[in-house]
């Protein structure tokens, strides 16, 4: 089950914009493994911006992060139980 958050987070990335770590609730989480990534066009006909999602593992938890195309802003989309 996924708990949806969709809140802004700080993310440190590689030069290719892959997340290396992120800060949520004043705690930095190292990205130990990227489990999956994909691009989502959303409702493009409504003007939604394309997003790149990353499902990542940090410790025993799994998170979904995303950033909008051509943006430096990142969001924590969800946390898996």
Helices and strands as residue ranges (DSSP letters): E 2-13, E 19-24, E 27-30, E 33-40, G 44-46, E 51-58, E 61-68, E 74-80
